[in-house]
Amino acid sequence: MEYAKDGSVRQFLTKRQNRLVPLKLAIRQALVVARGMACVHGLEFIHQDLKSDNLLINFYQTKDC
C-alpha cells in the first residue's frame, strides 16, 4: 500500500475543527471513492469496512484501503 502522508479522511476533518469542507472538494472526493468502490465491486470484491478511518488522503486524492 502507498504511503498517504496526509492521513485519513477522519484526521483531515478533525484537523479542520468543524469548519466546512469546500463543496467542490467534497464532491470530487466522493466521486473518487464511488469510482473506486465501483471498480472493487466490478471485480466481485466487497470492502466490508468502508469508513473515514479507512480512506487515506495523499495531496487531496483519496485512497481506499
N, CA, C and O of each residue as an XYZ file, in Angstrom:
260
protein
N       0.841     -1.173      0.000
C       0.000      0.000      0.000
C       0.892      1.244      0.000
O       1.920      1.284      0.676
N       0.489      2.238     -0.755
C       1.227      3.503     -0.813
C       1.100      4.278      0.492
O       0.103      4.166      1.206
N       2.130      5.065      0.789
C       2.099      5.942      1.954
C       1.209      7.141      1.652
O       1.355      7.783      0.612
N       0.306      7.434      2.544
C      -0.595      8.584      2.378
C      -0.238      9.605      3.450
O      -0.729      9.532      4.577
N       0.606     10.541      3.096
C       1.185     11.453      4.087
C       0.170     12.365      4.766
O       0.447     12.893      5.843
N      -0.981     12.557      4.168
C      -1.966     13.468      4.746
C      -2.951     12.772      5.684
O      -3.871     13.411      6.195
N      -2.768     11.466      5.917
C      -3.602     10.741      6.874
C      -4.959     10.343      6.322
O      -5.176     10.311      5.110
N      -5.858     10.043      7.231
C      -7.196      9.579      6.842
C      -8.162     10.754      6.688
O      -7.869     11.881      7.086
N      -9.306     10.461      6.109
C     -10.354     11.474      5.989
C     -10.780     11.932      7.384
O     -11.020     13.120      7.601
N     -10.872     11.005      8.320
C     -11.250     11.375      9.693
C     -10.236     12.361     10.281
O     -10.628     13.350     10.899
N      -8.938     12.101     10.096
C      -7.906     13.010     10.607
C      -8.012     14.378      9.941
O      -7.865     15.410     10.597
N      -8.265     14.378      8.643
C      -8.412     15.628      7.900
C      -9.562     16.461      8.468
O      -9.423     17.664      8.687
N     -10.701     15.799      8.703
C     -11.869     16.508      9.226
C     -11.632     16.991     10.655
O     -12.071     18.081     11.024
N     -10.944     16.191     11.454
C     -10.633     16.591     12.829
C      -9.736     17.820     12.847
O      -9.939     18.734     13.646
N      -8.736     17.841     11.956
C      -7.823     18.993     11.877
C      -8.565     20.267     11.476
O      -8.156     21.367     11.848
N      -9.645     20.125     10.725
C     -10.406     21.294     10.271
C     -11.260     21.884     11.387
O     -11.821     22.968     11.224
N     -11.366     21.200     12.500
C     -12.091     21.684     13.678
C     -13.500     22.178     13.332
O     -13.872     23.310     13.644
N     -14.263     21.312     12.688
C     -15.668     21.579     12.349
C     -15.878     22.677     11.311
O     -17.006     23.131     11.119
N     -14.814     23.111     10.641
C     -15.001     24.058      9.534
C     -15.492     23.269      8.320
O     -15.095     22.122      8.117
N     -16.336     23.874      7.535
C     -16.884     23.199      6.363
C     -15.800     22.893      5.335
O     -14.859     23.665      5.146
N     -15.955     21.757      4.682
C     -15.081     21.390      3.566
C     -15.672     22.045      2.326
O     -16.887     21.998      2.131
N     -14.840     22.657      1.480
C     -15.369     23.259      0.256
C     -16.183     22.234     -0.551
O     -15.767     21.086     -0.706
N     -17.328     22.657     -1.054
C     -18.247     21.761     -1.750
C     -17.574     21.038     -2.913
O     -17.761     19.832     -3.075
N     -16.797     21.751     -3.724
C     -16.141     21.116     -4.876
C     -15.201     20.002     -4.430
O     -15.142     18.948     -5.064
N     -14.464     20.229     -3.341
C     -13.551     19.211     -2.818
C     -14.337     18.004     -2.316
O     -13.963     16.864     -2.595
N     -15.409     18.238     -1.586
C     -16.225     17.144     -1.053
C     -16.824     16.300     -2.183
O     -16.812     15.071     -2.118
N     -17.339     16.957     -3.205
C     -17.927     16.235     -4.343
C     -16.857     15.451     -5.084
O     -17.059     14.287     -5.429
N     -15.721     16.086     -5.328
C     -14.631     15.410     -6.052
C     -14.191     14.153     -5.298
O     -14.012     13.097     -5.904
N     -14.018     14.265     -3.985
C     -13.563     13.112     -3.212
C     -14.637     12.026     -3.132
O     -14.317     10.838     -3.168
N     -15.896     12.419     -3.024
C     -16.983     11.435     -3.013
C     -17.014     10.661     -4.330
O     -17.250      9.453     -4.339
N     -16.777     11.354     -5.432
C     -16.744     10.684     -6.739
C     -15.559      9.735     -6.849
O     -15.690      8.653     -7.421
N     -14.408     10.120     -6.313
C     -13.229      9.242     -6.321
C     -13.536      7.956     -5.548
O     -13.226      6.858     -6.010
N     -14.140      8.102     -4.383
C     -14.492      6.932     -3.571
C     -15.514      6.069     -4.305
O     -15.373      4.846     -4.346
N     -16.533      6.685     -4.881
C     -17.570      5.931     -5.600
C     -16.981      5.173     -6.785
O     -17.328      4.014     -7.012
N     -16.099      5.813     -7.537
C     -15.462      5.132     -8.680
C     -14.594      3.968     -8.206
O     -14.592      2.895     -8.809
N     -13.865      4.194     -7.128
C     -13.023      3.125     -6.580
C     -13.847      1.936     -6.114
O     -13.494      0.785     -6.373
N     -14.941      2.218     -5.430
C     -15.797      1.135     -4.952
C     -16.480      0.420     -6.114
O     -16.678     -0.793     -6.057
N     -16.839      1.147     -7.157
C     -17.427      0.513     -8.346
C     -16.420     -0.444     -8.979
O     -16.782     -1.537     -9.415
N     -15.165     -0.032     -9.026
C     -14.107     -0.887     -9.575
C     -13.940     -2.147     -8.721
O     -13.870     -3.258     -9.248
N     -13.879     -1.965     -7.415
C     -13.736     -3.099     -6.495
C     -14.917     -4.053     -6.641
O     -14.729     -5.266     -6.727
N     -16.130     -3.513     -6.669
C     -17.315     -4.356     -6.807
C     -17.354     -5.037     -8.170
O     -17.846     -6.159     -8.293
N     -16.835     -4.359     -9.197
C     -16.768     -4.955    -10.523
C     -15.863     -6.176    -10.567
O     -16.030     -7.054    -11.413
N     -14.907     -6.225     -9.654
C     -14.006     -7.376     -9.536
C     -14.567     -8.424     -8.568
O     -13.891     -9.387     -8.208
N     -15.808     -8.209     -8.162
C     -16.536     -9.094     -7.258
C     -15.911     -9.188     -5.869
O     -15.962    -10.235     -5.222
N     -15.320     -8.082     -5.420
C     -14.841     -7.967     -4.048
C     -15.812     -7.074     -3.288
O     -16.492     -6.235     -3.878
N     -15.867     -7.259     -1.991
C     -16.667     -6.396     -1.123
C     -15.737     -5.847     -0.052
O     -15.014     -6.613      0.586
N     -15.741     -4.542      0.155
C     -14.811     -3.927      1.110
C     -15.142     -4.293      2.550
O     -14.228     -4.645      3.296
N     -16.358     -4.230      2.969
C     -16.882     -4.586      4.284
C     -16.538     -3.615      5.411
O     -17.097     -3.748      6.500
N     -15.655     -2.654      5.206
C     -15.304     -1.735      6.297
C     -14.992     -0.345      5.753
O     -13.974      0.252      6.100
N     -15.872      0.162      4.904
C     -15.661      1.483      4.320
C     -16.068      2.549      5.332
O     -17.238      2.648      5.702
N     -15.108      3.337      5.772
C     -15.357      4.410      6.739
C     -14.249      5.446      6.611
O     -13.238      5.211      5.950
N     -14.447      6.577      7.240
C     -13.498      7.688      7.096
C     -12.103      7.345      7.610
O     -11.124      7.931      7.147
N     -11.986      6.415      8.550
C     -10.667      5.988      9.031
C      -9.913      5.193      7.970
O      -8.683      5.136      7.997
N     -10.634      4.584      7.039
C     -10.019      3.731      6.025
C      -9.890      4.401      4.662
O      -9.537      3.748      3.681
N     -10.168      5.671      4.597
C      -9.974      6.437      3.367
C      -8.776      7.350      3.591
O      -8.842      8.296      4.376
N      -7.690      7.059      2.899
C      -6.450      7.797      3.099
C      -6.282      8.876      2.048
O      -6.694      8.715      0.899
N      -5.668      9.982      2.457
C      -5.521     11.147      1.584
C      -4.044     11.379      1.287
O      -3.200     11.327      2.181
N      -3.752     11.632      0.028
C      -2.408     11.987     -0.403
C      -2.554     13.137     -1.390
O      -2.996     12.933     -2.521
N      -2.186     14.342     -0.970
C      -2.359     15.538     -1.790
C      -3.807     15.694     -2.232
O      -4.087     16.021     -3.385
N      -4.714     15.457     -1.307
C      -6.151     15.592     -1.525
C      -6.695     14.597     -2.538
O      -7.741     14.837     -3.142
N      -5.998     13.488     -2.729
C      -6.541     12.390     -3.522
C      -6.841     11.259     -2.555
O      -5.932     10.785     -1.874
N      -8.074     10.818     -2.473
C      -8.481      9.787     -1.528
C      -8.056      8.417     -2.029
O      -8.171      8.104     -3.214
N      -7.562      7.607     -1.101
C      -7.205      6.229     -1.420
C      -7.940      5.320     -0.455
O      -7.914      5.539      0.757
N      -8.598      4.297     -0.992
C      -9.320      3.346     -0.162
C      -8.343      2.261      0.276
O      -7.513      1.812     -0.514
N      -8.443      1.845      1.530
C      -7.559      0.766      1.995
C      -8.355     -0.304      2.716
O      -7.784     -1.292      3.178
